[in-house]
Amino acid sequence: MATIFTKIAAGEIPSYKCAENEDFYAFLDISPLAKGHTLVIPKHVEDDYIFHLDEATYEGLWAFARKVAVALKAAMPCQRVGVAVLGMEVPHTHIHLVPLQTEGDLDFRKAKLQLPAHEMKAIADKIFAEYEKL
């Protein structure tokens, strides 16, 4: 059975796409820690633990995430782009990329933002535009 993230990457469930290639997909987290909080996933592998990925998928995922992080930092003013791999919420490997002003911005226990759809779309479009420049 396909995970929700597989359905998102396939376009079966709407998302705010930030970047995509043949094997990987990046989209905004709908409950973000910060504006621009992006999830990066492999499209064709649904394993829920990043260290179970085959070497090519693992390395490809990180290379794609790096490119997305560069685009994210260009699109969203921040000190750094934080990285977290938790994998507890959805049984599909995913990397969180979070724009940070302080280390505390990467605290998953804090209240999540609730942004209107038009703002989420504008943020995703801005990240996508920066990604396309790379």
N, CA and C atoms as a LAMMPS dump frame, in Angstrom:
ITEM: TIMESTEP
0
ITEM: NUMBER OF ATOMS
402
ITEM: BOX BOUNDS ff ff ff
-5.0000000000000000e+02 5.0000000000000000e+02
-5.0000000000000000e+02 5.0000000000000000e+02
-5.0000000000000000e+02 5.0000000000000000e+02
ITEM: ATOMS id mol type element x y z
1 1 1 N 0.845 -1.19 0
2 1 2 C 0 0 0
3 1 3 C 0.89 1.253 0
4 2 1 N 0.588 2.176 -0.867
5 2 2 C 1.39 3.387 -1.012
6 2 3 C 1.241 4.296 0.211
7 3 1 N 2.34 4.922 0.591
8 3 2 C 2.288 5.875 1.7
9 3 3 C 1.697 7.198 1.209
10 4 1 N 1.321 8.036 2.152
11 4 2 C 0.803 9.36 1.797
12 4 3 C 1.846 10.146 1.014
13 5 1 N 3.125 9.979 1.329
14 5 2 C 4.171 10.705 0.617
15 5 3 C 4.325 10.195 -0.819
16 6 1 N 4.157 8.889 -1.034
17 6 2 C 4.196 8.35 -2.392
18 6 3 C 3.044 8.925 -3.205
19 7 1 N 1.882 9.027 -2.586
20 7 2 C 0.712 9.595 -3.263
21 7 3 C 0.923 11.081 -3.567
22 8 1 N 1.582 11.79 -2.673
23 8 2 C 1.892 13.206 -2.908
24 8 3 C 2.849 13.327 -4.094
25 9 1 N 3.919 12.543 -4.108
26 9 2 C 4.899 12.614 -5.2
27 9 3 C 4.28 12.239 -6.542
28 10 1 N 3.287 11.35 -6.517
29 10 2 C 2.613 10.918 -7.748
30 10 3 C 1.538 11.906 -8.197
31 11 1 N 1.267 12.927 -7.38
32 11 2 C 0.254 13.905 -7.728
33 11 3 C -1.162 13.477 -7.377
34 12 1 N -1.3 12.381 -6.647
35 12 2 C -2.621 11.9 -6.242
36 12 3 C -3.192 12.715 -5.085
37 13 1 N -2.308 13.319 -4.322
38 13 2 C -2.687 14.199 -3.211
39 13 3 C -1.978 15.522 -3.471
40 14 1 N -2.693 16.642 -3.384
41 14 2 C -2.049 17.933 -3.659
42 14 3 C -0.951 18.26 -2.652
43 15 1 N 0.039 19.016 -3.14
44 15 2 C 1.121 19.471 -2.278
45 15 3 C 1.646 20.786 -2.821
46 16 1 N 2.5 21.411 -2.033
47 16 2 C 3.173 22.636 -2.447
48 16 3 C 4.583 22.249 -2.868
49 17 1 N 4.736 21.925 -4.159
50 17 2 C 6.004 21.42 -4.691
51 17 3 C 7.071 22.5 -4.686
52 18 1 N 8.25 22.136 -4.161
53 18 2 C 9.4 23.03 -4.128
54 18 3 C 10.47 22.614 -5.127
55 19 1 N 10.558 21.307 -5.434
56 19 2 C 11.574 20.791 -6.351
57 19 3 C 11.222 19.351 -6.695
58 20 1 N 11.735 18.928 -7.849
59 20 2 C 11.473 17.551 -8.272
60 20 3 C 12.467 17.144 -9.348
61 21 1 N 12.83 15.869 -9.311
62 21 2 C 13.526 15.256 -10.427
63 21 3 C 12.951 13.858 -10.593
64 22 1 N 13.573 13.033 -11.401
65 22 2 C 13.021 11.711 -11.69
66 22 3 C 12.868 10.835 -10.445
67 23 1 N 13.763 10.982 -9.489
68 23 2 C 13.791 10.072 -8.341
69 23 3 C 13.38 10.671 -7.002
70 24 1 N 13.349 11.998 -6.912
71 24 2 C 13.113 12.638 -5.621
72 24 3 C 12.12 13.789 -5.751
73 25 1 N 11.504 14.127 -4.63
74 25 2 C 10.465 15.156 -4.617
75 25 3 C 10.598 15.959 -3.325
76 26 1 N 10.422 17.272 -3.423
77 26 2 C 10.472 18.147 -2.243
78 26 3 C 9.201 18.99 -2.221
79 27 1 N 8.61 19.106 -1.034
80 27 2 C 7.362 19.85 -0.883
81 27 3 C 7.29 20.448 0.514
82 28 1 N 6.471 21.483 0.654
83 28 2 C 6.342 22.144 1.953
84 28 3 C 5.627 21.254 2.956
85 29 1 N 6.126 21.268 4.179
86 29 2 C 5.456 20.614 5.297
87 29 3 C 4.181 21.406 5.587
88 30 1 N 3.039 20.727 5.719
89 30 2 C 1.781 21.452 5.949
90 30 3 C 1.627 21.921 7.395
91 31 1 N 2.517 21.446 8.271
92 31 2 C 2.559 21.92 9.655
93 31 3 C 3.991 22.374 9.948
94 32 1 N 4.393 23.477 9.35
95 32 2 C 5.808 23.854 9.404
96 32 3 C 6.274 24.427 10.744
97 33 1 N 7.551 24.195 11.022
98 33 2 C 8.203 24.835 12.161
99 33 3 C 8.526 26.284 11.83
100 34 1 N 8.791 26.556 10.548
101 34 2 C 9.139 27.896 10.065
102 34 3 C 8.657 28.014 8.624
103 35 1 N 8.482 29.222 8.157
104 35 2 C 8.094 29.427 6.761
105 35 3 C 9.179 28.841 5.858
106 36 1 N 8.777 27.954 4.971
107 36 2 C 9.714 27.317 4.064
108 36 3 C 10.123 25.908 4.477
109 37 1 N 9.654 25.433 5.627
110 37 2 C 9.961 24.075 6.101
111 37 3 C 9.572 23.086 5.002
112 38 1 N 10.567 22.384 4.492
113 38 2 C 10.395 21.519 3.321
114 38 3 C 10.735 20.077 3.659
115 39 1 N 9.989 19.157 3.063
116 39 2 C 10.249 17.725 3.194
117 39 3 C 10.818 17.219 1.872
118 40 1 N 11.831 16.367 1.963
119 40 2 C 12.488 15.801 0.789
120 40 3 C 12.364 14.285 0.881
121 41 1 N 11.843 13.68 -0.204
122 41 2 C 11.574 12.238 -0.172
123 41 3 C 12.088 11.546 -1.434
124 42 1 N 12.391 10.246 -1.306
125 42 2 C 12.593 9.448 -2.514
126 42 3 C 11.213 9.089 -3.069
127 43 1 N 11.053 9.138 -4.382
128 43 2 C 9.761 8.841 -4.996
129 43 3 C 9.449 7.347 -5.037
130 44 1 N 10.468 6.518 -5.225
131 44 2 C 10.231 5.121 -5.563
132 44 3 C 10.571 4.14 -4.452
133 45 1 N 10.995 4.639 -3.312
134 45 2 C 11.365 3.769 -2.192
135 45 3 C 10.579 4.235 -0.976
136 46 1 N 9.802 3.329 -0.393
137 46 2 C 8.92 3.706 0.717
138 46 3 C 9.435 3.266 2.085
139 47 1 N 10.656 2.803 2.178
140 47 2 C 11.174 2.357 3.472
141 47 3 C 11.098 3.502 4.481
142 48 1 N 10.751 3.183 5.7
143 48 2 C 10.563 4.229 6.706
144 48 3 C 11.832 4.592 7.469
145 49 1 N 12.961 3.978 7.144
146 49 2 C 14.197 4.25 7.884
147 49 3 C 15.308 4.577 6.899
148 50 1 N 15.833 5.777 6.988
149 50 2 C 16.797 6.266 6.007
150 50 3 C 18.013 5.351 5.866
151 51 1 N 18.428 4.704 6.925
152 51 2 C 19.619 3.865 6.866
153 51 3 C 19.347 2.483 6.286
154 52 1 N 18.093 2.223 5.904
155 52 2 C 17.76 1.003 5.172
156 52 3 C 17.819 1.225 3.657
157 53 1 N 17.923 2.471 3.217
158 53 2 C 17.955 2.762 1.787
159 53 3 C 19.193 2.151 1.136
160 54 1 N 19.041 1.733 -0.116
161 54 2 C 20.22 1.274 -0.846
162 54 3 C 21.151 2.469 -1.038
163 55 1 N 22.407 2.188 -1.3
164 55 2 C 23.42 3.241 -1.34
165 55 3 C 23.114 4.319 -2.379
166 56 1 N 22.681 3.93 -3.565
167 56 2 C 22.413 4.903 -4.621
168 56 3 C 21.255 5.833 -4.236
169 57 1 N 20.209 5.278 -3.645
170 57 2 C 19.071 6.104 -3.225
171 57 3 C 19.473 7.016 -2.082
172 58 1 N 20.212 6.483 -1.115
173 58 2 C 20.674 7.268 0.027
174 58 3 C 21.519 8.456 -0.435
175 59 1 N 22.509 8.194 -1.271
176 59 2 C 23.387 9.265 -1.739
177 59 3 C 22.642 10.251 -2.633
178 60 1 N 21.749 9.742 -3.473
179 60 2 C 20.955 10.608 -4.338
180 60 3 C 20.026 11.506 -3.553
181 61 1 N 19.428 10.958 -2.499
182 61 2 C 18.52 11.738 -1.651
183 61 3 C 19.259 12.903 -1.007
184 62 1 N 20.448 12.642 -0.477
185 62 2 C 21.222 13.71 0.165
186 62 3 C 21.702 14.748 -0.842
187 63 1 N 22.084 14.313 -2.037
188 63 2 C 22.516 15.259 -3.067
189 63 3 C 21.342 16.152 -3.486
190 64 1 N 20.172 15.554 -3.644
191 64 2 C 18.978 16.322 -3.989
192 64 3 C 18.622 17.284 -2.851
193 65 1 N 18.666 16.801 -1.61
194 65 2 C 18.349 17.64 -0.45
195 65 3 C 19.299 18.828 -0.358
196 66 1 N 20.558 18.611 -0.687
197 66 2 C 21.539 19.71 -0.667
198 66 3 C 21.129 20.796 -1.653
199 67 1 N 20.752 20.402 -2.85
200 67 2 C 20.335 21.367 -3.867
201 67 3 C 19.072 22.111 -3.423
202 68 1 N 18.135 21.386 -2.843
203 68 2 C 16.911 22.014 -2.337
204 68 3 C 17.25 22.991 -1.213
205 69 1 N 18.174 22.623 -0.335
206 69 2 C 18.572 23.504 0.764
207 69 3 C 19.198 24.795 0.25
208 70 1 N 20.003 24.702 -0.797
209 70 2 C 20.59 25.902 -1.401
210 70 3 C 19.479 26.808 -1.932
211 71 1 N 18.508 26.221 -2.619
212 71 2 C 17.373 26.992 -3.14
213 71 3 C 16.549 27.582 -2.005
214 72 1 N 16.331 26.801 -0.958
215 72 2 C 15.547 27.247 0.198
216 72 3 C 16.2 28.449 0.868
217 73 1 N 17.504 28.377 1.069
218 73 2 C 18.214 29.499 1.71
219 73 3 C 18.155 30.751 0.846
220 74 1 N 18.215 30.589 -0.472
221 74 2 C 18.114 31.738 -1.373
222 74 3 C 16.707 32.341 -1.356
223 75 1 N 15.699 31.498 -1.171
224 75 2 C 14.299 31.948 -1.226
225 75 3 C 13.8 32.518 0.093
226 76 1 N 14.284 31.97 1.2
227 76 2 C 13.779 32.346 2.519
228 76 3 C 14.931 32.88 3.367
229 77 1 N 14.914 34.144 3.72
230 77 2 C 16.012 34.696 4.523
231 77 3 C 16.18 33.921 5.84
232 78 1 N 17.386 33.389 6.044
233 78 2 C 17.662 32.64 7.27
234 78 3 C 19.169 32.585 7.492
235 79 1 N 19.553 32.237 8.712
236 79 2 C 20.97 32.083 9.041
237 79 3 C 21.527 30.779 8.469
238 80 1 N 20.739 29.725 8.587
239 80 2 C 21.114 28.387 8.125
240 80 3 C 19.846 27.643 7.721
241 81 1 N 20.051 26.53 7.025
242 81 2 C 18.967 25.583 6.791
243 81 3 C 19.295 24.369 7.654
244 82 1 N 18.444 24.119 8.63
245 82 2 C 18.631 22.976 9.515
246 82 3 C 18.132 21.703 8.858
247 83 1 N 18.706 20.586 9.279
248 83 2 C 18.361 19.285 8.722
249 83 3 C 17.978 18.347 9.86
250 84 1 N 16.874 17.622 9.661
251 84 2 C 16.471 16.61 10.637
252 84 3 C 15.899 15.411 9.894
253 85 1 N 16.234 14.236 10.376
254 85 2 C 15.653 12.999 9.869
255 85 3 C 15.084 12.278 11.069
256 86 1 N 13.779 12.308 11.179
257 86 2 C 13.112 11.678 12.312
258 86 3 C 12.413 10.394 11.878
259 87 1 N 11.545 10.526 10.908
260 87 2 C 10.867 9.373 10.352
261 87 3 C 9.863 8.714 11.268
262 88 1 N 9.376 9.424 12.244
263 88 2 C 8.444 8.83 13.19
264 88 3 C 6.981 9.055 12.791
265 89 1 N 6.722 10.087 11.996
266 89 2 C 5.341 10.47 11.705
267 89 3 C 4.753 9.716 10.519
268 90 1 N 5.528 9.544 9.463
269 90 2 C 5.069 8.903 8.228
270 90 3 C 6.06 7.8 7.881
271 91 1 N 5.585 6.589 7.573
272 91 2 C 6.495 5.481 7.287
273 91 3 C 7.089 5.547 5.88
274 92 1 N 7.768 6.651 5.604
275 92 2 C 8.412 6.875 4.309
276 92 3 C 9.601 7.796 4.591
277 93 1 N 10.801 7.372 4.264
278 93 2 C 11.989 8.182 4.527
279 93 3 C 11.778 9.607 4.052
280 94 1 N 12.089 10.552 4.924
281 94 2 C 12.008 11.96 4.541
282 94 3 C 12.989 12.78 5.361
283 95 1 N 13.502 13.805 4.699
284 95 2 C 14.433 14.747 5.321
285 95 3 C 13.703 16.066 5.502
286 96 1 N 13.769 16.605 6.718
287 96 2 C 13.214 17.935 6.991
288 96 3 C 14.299 18.973 6.739
289 97 1 N 13.993 19.99 5.955
290 97 2 C 14.865 21.153 5.765
291 97 3 C 14.12 22.347 6.339
292 98 1 N 14.705 22.978 7.354
293 98 2 C 14.011 24.046 8.069
294 98 3 C 14.865 25.312 8.096
295 99 1 N 14.334 26.421 7.566
296 99 2 C 15.062 27.688 7.682
297 99 3 C 15.218 28.064 9.158
298 100 1 N 16.443 28.391 9.554
299 100 2 C 16.721 28.684 10.964
300 100 3 C 17.271 30.091 11.144
301 101 1 N 16.812 30.73 12.2
302 101 2 C 17.431 31.955 12.697
303 101 3 C 18.245 31.63 13.948
304 102 1 N 17.766 30.638 14.721
305 102 2 C 18.469 30.161 15.921
306 102 3 C 18.357 28.64 15.971
307 103 1 N 19.17 28 16.788
308 103 2 C 19.093 26.542 16.944
309 103 3 C 17.734 26.105 17.468
310 104 1 N 17.104 26.934 18.274
311 104 2 C 15.801 26.61 18.838
312 104 3 C 14.699 26.477 17.802
313 105 1 N 14.94 26.993 16.607
314 105 2 C 13.933 26.898 15.549
315 105 3 C 13.738 25.465 15.059
316 106 1 N 14.634 24.556 15.426
317 106 2 C 14.536 23.163 14.987
318 106 3 C 13.966 22.265 16.088
319 107 1 N 13.144 22.839 16.939
320 107 2 C 12.524 22.104 18.037
321 107 3 C 11.139 21.628 17.591
322 108 1 N 11.002 20.33 17.361
323 108 2 C 9.748 19.774 16.864
324 108 3 C 8.643 19.745 17.92
325 109 1 N 8.966 20.116 19.151
326 109 2 C 7.94 20.168 20.203
327 109 3 C 7.203 21.499 20.218
328 110 1 N 7.755 22.501 19.546
329 110 2 C 7.11 23.818 19.572
330 110 3 C 5.883 23.841 18.661
331 111 1 N 5.031 24.827 18.874
332 111 2 C 3.807 24.959 18.084
333 111 3 C 4.146 25.162 16.612
334 112 1 N 3.378 24.495 15.77
335 112 2 C 3.587 24.606 14.329
336 112 3 C 2.842 25.826 13.793
337 113 1 N 3.338 26.348 12.684
338 113 2 C 2.685 27.479 12.029
339 113 3 C 1.45 26.997 11.27
340 114 1 N 0.493 27.869 11.147
341 114 2 C -0.677 27.611 10.311
342 114 3 C -0.755 28.753 9.311
343 115 1 N -0.335 28.457 8.086
344 115 2 C -0.256 29.486 7.056
345 115 3 C -1.387 29.303 6.051
346 116 1 N -1.937 30.402 5.532
347 116 2 C -2.992 30.283 4.528
348 116 3 C -2.44 29.688 3.223
349 117 1 N -3.319 29.078 2.462
350 117 2 C -2.933 28.392 1.226
351 117 3 C -2.189 29.314 0.267
352 118 1 N -2.645 30.558 0.132
353 118 2 C -1.98 31.463 -0.813
354 118 3 C -0.534 31.755 -0.394
355 119 1 N -0.276 31.803 0.904
356 119 2 C 1.092 32.043 1.374
357 119 3 C 1.961 30.804 1.17
358 120 1 N 1.396 29.625 1.435
359 120 2 C 2.137 28.377 1.205
360 120 3 C 2.514 28.27 -0.276
361 121 1 N 1.584 28.559 -1.152
362 121 2 C 1.853 28.485 -2.593
363 121 3 C 2.949 29.477 -2.991
364 122 1 N 2.872 30.678 -2.457
365 122 2 C 3.88 31.7 -2.783
366 122 3 C 5.271 31.259 -2.318
367 123 1 N 5.357 30.681 -1.142
368 123 2 C 6.639 30.197 -0.614
369 123 3 C 7.172 29.067 -1.492
370 124 1 N 6.324 28.091 -1.803
371 124 2 C 6.744 26.959 -2.638
372 124 3 C 7.205 27.442 -4.006
373 125 1 N 6.466 28.371 -4.589
374 125 2 C 6.832 28.898 -5.905
375 125 3 C 8.19 29.602 -5.86
376 126 1 N 8.444 30.305 -4.773
377 126 2 C 9.715 31.023 -4.629
378 126 3 C 10.882 30.031 -4.512
379 127 1 N 10.696 28.973 -3.729
380 127 2 C 11.743 27.949 -3.59
381 127 3 C 11.945 27.245 -4.929
382 128 1 N 10.834 26.888 -5.592
383 128 2 C 10.928 26.213 -6.887
384 128 3 C 11.692 27.061 -7.898
385 129 1 N 11.415 28.36 -7.921
386 129 2 C 12.104 29.261 -8.855
387 129 3 C 13.612 29.268 -8.582
388 130 1 N 14.003 29.276 -7.317
389 130 2 C 15.427 29.253 -6.964
390 130 3 C 16.046 27.905 -7.341
391 131 1 N 15.293 26.832 -7.133
392 131 2 C 15.778 25.496 -7.501
393 131 3 C 16.025 25.422 -8.994
394 132 1 N 15.129 25.961 -9.769
395 132 2 C 15.252 25.916 -11.231
396 132 3 C 16.474 26.68 -11.73
397 133 1 N 16.953 27.645 -10.955
398 133 2 C 18.14 28.414 -11.342
399 133 3 C 19.434 27.614 -11.159
400 134 1 N 19.388 26.574 -10.335
401 134 2 C 20.608 25.802 -10.017
402 134 3 C 20.975 24.824 -11.112
